[in-house]
Amino acid sequence: MPPLIKTWLTLCLLLPLAAHATNREQRLPNGFTGYTTNASVKRTPIKQTTLHARPGNAANKSRGKTVAAASSKQSSAVLDRAVNMLGTPYVWGGTSPKKGFDCSGLVRYAFNDVAEVNLPRTSSAMASGHGTKVAKSDLKPGDLIFFNIKSRRVNHVAIYLGNDRFIHAPRRGKRVSIDNLSKPYWQKHYVVAKRVLPKEKQQLSLAKR
């Protein structure tokens, strides 16, 4: 085959590939570096988000009916208290920042200022007798999520932060930290979730005739 024809065929094959590669680079998100780092977590208040039900949900069939959510003010206070304990060492039986926390000790500390909530001492008791059960798809910040670690019964509790994240006191040798509920490990050991915060009081207004 003559060199000129061979060169022409080569260009015909390579030009579309080069254009495709250029388009892929243009679609990459801003700031993408190709790797992630385990940066230290800053102790900043958790942003509260409002979750809207999807169209077609049975709950939306009747107008004017809404599911009462936990008080956003109380939820924010609970999350702030918990997040401020990031980095506190795990201590079995610990219930204070000075002595450290175990999982249920951290939860009780975070809910300490909520007068309407009186949680028991252990994660098993919290799961069995307190709050309203909620589906994993309906989790809201401030809900409690329970796991069974190396046991068939509930023996670990965490506080849901939103966006699949939760805060907890993991185990001996670890510190209070934030983890992700979507990880296979936590999916495997997930048992139930409970909403223990009191519902937000809705103000009723009379319709003008």
C-alpha positions in Angstrom: 0.0 0.0 0.0 1.4 3.4 -0.9 2.6 5.5 2.1 0.3 8.4 1.3 -2.8 6.2 1.4 -1.6 4.5 4.6 -1.2 8.0 6.3 -4.6 9.1 5.2 -6.3 5.9 6.6 -4.4 6.4 9.9 -5.7 10.0 10.3 -9.2 8.8 9.6 -9.1 6.3 12.4 -7.3 8.5 15.0 -9.3 11.8 14.6 -12.6 10.5 16.0 -10.9 8.9 19.0 -9.1 12.2 19.8 -12.4 14.1 19.6 -14.1 11.6 21.9 -11.3 11.9 24.5 -11.6 15.7 24.4 -15.3 15.6 25.0 -14.9 13.3 28.0 -12.4 15.7 29.5 -14.8 18.5 29.1 -17.5 16.6 30.9 -15.4 16.1 34.1 -16.7 18.1 37.1 -14.8 21.2 38.2 -12.2 20.4 40.8 -11.9 16.8 39.9 -8.4 15.5 40.7 -8.9 11.7 40.2 -8.4 10.8 43.9 -9.8 11.6 47.3 -8.2 12.2 50.7 -9.2 11.4 54.2 -9.2 15.0 55.5 -9.9 15.7 59.1 -13.6 16.5 59.8 -14.4 20.1 60.7 -16.8 20.6 63.6 -19.4 22.6 61.8 -23.1 22.6 62.3 -25.0 20.1 60.1 -27.1 21.7 57.5 -30.7 20.8 57.8 -32.5 19.9 54.6 -36.2 19.6 53.9 -37.3 16.3 52.3 -40.2 16.5 49.9 -42.3 13.4 49.1 -42.2 12.2 45.6 -45.2 12.7 43.3 -47.5 9.8 43.2 -46.7 8.8 46.8 -49.8 7.6 48.7 -49.3 10.3 51.3 -49.8 13.0 48.7 -53.2 11.7 47.5 -55.1 13.7 50.0 -54.3 17.4 50.0 -53.4 19.2 53.1 -52.1 16.1 54.9 -48.5 16.1 55.9 -46.3 13.9 58.0 -45.3 15.7 61.2 -41.5 15.8 61.4 -39.3 16.2 64.4 -38.7 19.7 65.6 -35.9 21.2 63.4 -34.7 23.3 66.3 -34.3 20.3 68.6 -32.9 18.2 65.9 -30.2 20.8 65.1 -29.4 21.1 68.8 -28.9 17.3 69.1 -26.7 17.1 66.0 -24.6 20.1 67.2 -23.9 18.4 70.6 -23.0 15.1 68.9 -20.8 16.7 66.2 -18.9 18.7 68.8 -17.8 15.5 70.3 -15.9 14.3 67.2 -12.6 12.9 68.2 -13.6 12.0 71.7 -12.1 8.6 72.7 -14.3 5.5 73.0 -14.6 4.3 76.6 -16.9 1.5 77.5 -19.5 2.8 79.9 -18.5 6.4 79.1 -21.1 9.1 79.2 -19.2 12.4 79.2 -16.7 14.4 77.2 -14.1 14.2 79.9 -14.3 10.4 80.4 -15.2 9.5 76.9 -18.2 7.8 75.3 -19.5 4.4 74.3 -22.2 4.3 71.6 -25.3 4.7 73.8 -23.4 7.2 76.1 -22.9 9.5 73.1 -26.5 9.3 72.1 -27.8 10.0 75.7 -25.4 13.0 75.9 -26.6 14.4 72.5 -30.3 14.2 73.6 -29.6 15.4 77.2 -31.2 18.8 76.6 -34.4 17.5 75.0 -36.8 17.4 78.0 -39.4 15.3 76.2 -36.9 12.4 75.6 -35.6 10.2 78.3 -33.5 7.5 76.7 -32.4 4.3 78.6 -28.8 3.5 79.0 -28.2 0.7 76.5 -28.7 0.6 72.7 -30.8 -2.6 73.0 -33.2 -0.9 75.4 -33.4 2.2 73.2 -34.3 0.0 70.2 -37.0 -2.0 71.9 -39.0 0.5 73.9 -38.6 4.0 72.6 -39.6 6.1 69.6 -41.4 5.3 66.4 -40.0 2.9 63.8 -39.1 4.6 60.5 -38.1 3.1 57.2 -34.5 3.5 56.0 -35.7 5.5 53.1 -37.5 7.9 55.4 -34.6 8.7 57.7 -34.2 12.3 58.9 -31.5 14.0 60.9 -31.7 13.2 64.5 -33.2 9.7 64.0 -31.5 6.8 65.8 -30.2 3.9 63.8 -29.4 0.5 65.3 -27.0 -2.3 64.4 -26.1 -5.8 65.5 -22.3 -6.2 65.6 -21.1 -9.7 66.3 -24.5 -10.5 67.7 -28.1 -11.3 66.7 -29.4 -8.6 69.0 -29.0 -4.8 68.8 -25.8 -3.7 70.4 -24.8 -0.6 68.6 -26.6 2.8 68.1 -25.8 5.9 66.1 -27.4 9.3 65.2 -28.4 9.9 61.6 -27.0 13.2 60.2 -28.5 13.1 56.7 -27.2 12.2 53.3 -26.5 8.6 54.4 -24.1 9.8 57.1 -24.2 9.0 60.8 -22.2 9.8 63.9 -21.2 7.3 66.5 -18.7 6.0 69.0 -17.4 2.9 67.2 -15.4 0.7 69.6 -12.4 0.4 71.8 -9.3 2.1 70.3 -11.5 4.4 68.1 -12.9 7.9 68.6 -16.3 9.5 67.9 -16.5 9.7 64.1 -18.8 10.1 61.1 -19.4 7.1 58.9 -21.5 6.3 55.9 -24.6 4.1 56.0 -24.3 3.0 52.4 -21.1 1.0 53.2 -21.7 -2.7 52.7 -20.6 -3.4 56.3 -23.2 -1.1 57.8 -25.9 -2.3 55.4 -25.2 -5.9 56.5 -25.5 -5.1 60.2 -28.4 -2.6 60.0 -31.4 -3.6 62.1 -33.9 -0.8 62.6 -34.3 3.0 62.9 -36.3 4.9 65.5 -37.5 8.5 65.6 -37.4 9.6 69.3 -37.6 13.4 68.9 -41.1 14.8 69.6 -43.1 15.9 66.6 -43.1 19.6 65.7 -46.3 21.3 66.8 -48.2 22.5 63.9 -50.0 25.9 64.3 -53.6 25.8 63.1 -55.1 28.8 61.5 -58.8 29.4 60.8 -59.7 29.8 57.1 -61.2 33.1 56.3 -64.7 32.9 54.9 
